[in-house]
Amino acid sequence: MQGVTAMRRFLIIAVLACMALAPIAAMANDAYVGFVQKMGDQALTELTGKEISADERKKRVRNILRQNFDVKTIGQFVLGRHWRTATEKQRAEYLDLFEEMIVTTYTQRFEEYSGQQFKATGSNRASSKSKDYVVQSHVLQKDGPAVKVEWRVRSIGNSPKVIDVLIENVSMSVTQRADFDSVIQSGGGKIETLLESMRKRQVTVK
């Protein structure tokens, strides 16, 4: 009988604990959804005006990127195993070129903006063992189906940061990692081959 009573007490405590933690988890989810929605709203407000010069748009893209993305974490993941063999000088140049590549790409994309809308819809943990959250969102197009976009977000310090973007379930980081590895392998496994390709790309787009 005492065992049954003890079990009941345990169950009551467990239920109360879950009830207490549930609002905290909901608050965390809401915070990540709000973070992504705010970022999307900022991008649409600051980057899509036709009157904005290319240089100003690029400056704004860079600011939003640095505020909301962990570029170093993304860049290191994308370089993969080659990060370990790169020198400090190569790593530094690579991260600069990687950021420039992202900024240039998204500057061009926002120049082509044609009235799409952005809506963050919810979030969940990336996995039971991960502290990352995945925020679901949709890009609503005037003509055509909505595009599913997911944002993997990690709390770094006291701030959430995006560490990957998945478009229709395809990870941009994983895709870029395969592309970079292919370039390096074509140069005999030398990271300098990738750096030279990235340098040429920046010269081409300027």
SETOR-119161 format. One line per 8 residues: number of its first residue (from 1); for each residue x, y, z of C-alpha. Coordinates in Angstrom, 1 decimal, padded with zeros to 4 digits. Example, Ala and Ser with C-alpha at 12.3 -4.5 7.8 and 13.67 -1.06 7.14 Angstrom:
% residues 2
1	012.3,-004.5,007.8; 013.7,-001.1,007.1 .
END
This chain:
% residues 206
1	000.0,000.0,000.0; 002.8,002.3,000.8; 004.4,001.5,-002.5; 001.1,002.5,-004.3; 001.0,005.8,-002.4; 004.6,006.5,-003.2; 003.9,005.8,-006.8; 000.9,008.2,-006.8 .
9	003.0,010.9,-005.3; 005.7,010.4,-007.9; 003.1,010.6,-010.7; 001.6,013.8,-009.3; 005.1,015.4,-009.0; 005.9,014.3,-012.6; 002.7,015.7,-013.9; 003.2,019.0,-012.1 .
17	006.7,019.2,-013.4; 005.6,018.7,-016.9; 002.9,021.3,-016.5; 005.4,023.7,-015.2; 007.9,023.1,-018.0; 005.4,023.1,-020.9; 005.0,026.9,-020.9; 008.8,027.3,-020.8 .
25	009.1,025.1,-023.9; 006.3,027.0,-025.6; 008.0,030.3,-024.8; 011.2,029.0,-026.4; 009.4,027.9,-029.5; 007.6,031.3,-029.8; 010.9,033.1,-029.3; 012.6,031.2,-032.2 .
33	009.5,031.7,-034.5; 009.5,035.4,-033.6; 013.2,035.7,-034.3; 012.8,034.2,-037.8; 009.7,036.2,-038.6; 011.4,039.4,-037.5; 014.4,038.6,-039.7; 012.1,037.9,-042.7 .
41	010.1,041.1,-042.1; 013.4,043.1,-041.8; 014.7,041.6,-045.1; 011.5,042.4,-047.0; 011.4,046.0,-045.5; 015.0,046.9,-046.0; 016.2,045.0,-049.1; 013.4,045.0,-051.7 .
49	012.9,048.7,-052.6; 013.6,049.4,-056.2; 015.1,052.7,-055.3; 017.9,051.2,-053.2; 021.3,051.3,-054.9; 023.3,048.0,-055.4; 025.9,049.1,-052.9; 023.4,050.1,-050.2 .
57	021.5,046.8,-050.7; 024.7,044.9,-050.3; 025.5,046.7,-047.2; 022.1,046.0,-045.7; 022.3,042.3,-046.6; 025.7,042.0,-044.9; 024.3,043.7,-041.7; 021.3,041.3,-041.6 .
65	023.6,038.3,-042.2; 025.9,039.2,-039.4; 023.1,040.0,-037.0; 021.2,036.7,-037.6; 023.6,034.1,-039.0; 026.6,032.3,-037.4; 028.7,032.6,-040.6; 031.8,031.0,-039.0 .
73	029.8,027.9,-037.9; 028.2,027.6,-041.3; 031.4,028.2,-043.2; 033.3,025.6,-041.1; 030.7,023.0,-041.7; 030.6,023.7,-045.4; 034.4,023.3,-045.7; 034.1,020.0,-043.8 .
81	037.2,017.9,-043.3; 039.3,020.3,-045.2; 038.9,022.8,-042.4; 041.3,020.7,-040.3; 044.1,020.8,-043.0; 043.7,024.5,-043.8; 046.2,026.9,-042.3; 045.0,029.8,-040.2 .
89	045.7,032.2,-043.0; 043.6,030.0,-045.4; 040.8,029.7,-042.9; 040.6,033.5,-042.4; 040.6,034.2,-046.2; 038.1,031.4,-046.8; 035.6,032.8,-044.2; 035.9,036.3,-045.7 .
97	035.3,034.9,-049.2; 032.5,032.7,-048.0; 030.7,035.7,-046.4; 031.2,037.7,-049.5; 029.7,034.9,-051.6; 026.6,034.8,-049.5; 026.2,038.6,-049.5; 026.5,038.8,-053.2 .
105	024.1,035.9,-053.9; 021.4,037.4,-051.7; 021.9,040.9,-052.9; 021.1,039.7,-056.4; 018.1,037.7,-055.2; 016.5,040.6,-053.4; 017.1,042.8,-056.5; 014.7,040.3,-058.3 .
113	012.0,040.5,-055.6; 008.5,040.5,-057.0; 006.0,040.7,-054.2; 006.6,037.4,-052.3; 005.5,037.3,-048.7; 007.1,035.5,-045.8; 005.4,033.7,-042.9; 007.1,031.7,-040.0 .
121	004.6,029.1,-038.9; 006.1,027.1,-036.0; 009.2,025.3,-034.6; 010.4,022.1,-033.0; 013.6,020.7,-031.7; 016.0,019.4,-034.4; 016.2,016.1,-032.5; 015.7,014.8,-029.0 .
129	019.5,015.1,-028.3; 019.9,018.5,-030.0; 019.5,022.0,-028.5; 018.9,023.4,-032.0; 015.4,024.4,-033.1; 014.0,024.1,-036.6; 011.7,027.0,-037.5; 009.2,026.3,-040.3 .
137	008.2,029.0,-042.7; 006.7,029.6,-046.2; 007.5,032.0,-048.9; 004.2,032.9,-050.5; 004.4,033.7,-054.2; 002.0,035.7,-056.3; 002.0,033.1,-059.1; 002.8,029.6,-058.0 .
145	002.8,027.3,-054.9; 004.3,028.4,-051.6; 007.9,027.4,-051.0; 008.7,025.6,-047.8; 011.8,027.1,-046.0; 013.1,025.8,-042.7; 015.7,027.5,-040.5; 018.0,025.6,-038.1 .
153	018.5,028.0,-035.2; 021.0,027.7,-032.4; 021.3,029.8,-029.2; 024.8,031.2,-029.2; 025.6,033.3,-026.1; 022.3,035.0,-025.5; 021.3,035.3,-029.1; 019.6,032.9,-031.6 .
161	021.6,032.4,-034.8; 020.7,030.6,-038.0; 023.2,027.8,-038.8; 021.4,026.2,-041.8; 018.6,026.9,-044.2; 016.6,024.1,-045.9; 014.5,024.8,-049.0; 011.9,022.1,-049.7 .
169	013.9,019.8,-047.4; 017.2,020.4,-049.1; 020.0,021.7,-046.8; 021.8,024.6,-048.4; 024.9,023.9,-046.2; 025.0,020.2,-047.2; 024.6,021.2,-050.9; 027.3,023.8,-050.7 .
177	029.6,021.4,-048.8; 029.4,018.9,-051.7; 030.1,021.6,-054.2; 033.1,022.9,-052.4; 034.5,019.4,-051.8; 034.1,018.7,-055.6; 036.2,021.8,-056.4; 038.9,020.9,-053.9 .
185	039.1,017.3,-055.2; 039.4,018.5,-058.8; 042.5,020.4,-057.6; 044.1,017.3,-056.1; 042.7,017.9,-052.6; 044.2,021.3,-052.2; 042.1,024.0,-050.5; 044.0,026.6,-052.5 .
193	042.0,025.4,-055.5; 038.7,026.4,-053.8; 040.1,029.8,-052.6; 041.2,030.6,-056.2; 037.8,029.7,-057.5; 036.1,031.9,-054.9; 038.5,034.8,-055.6; 037.7,034.6,-059.3 .
201	034.0,034.5,-058.6; 034.2,037.8,-056.6; 036.1,039.5,-059.4; 033.5,038.3,-061.9; 030.5,039.7,-060.1; 032.0,043.1,-059.3 .
END
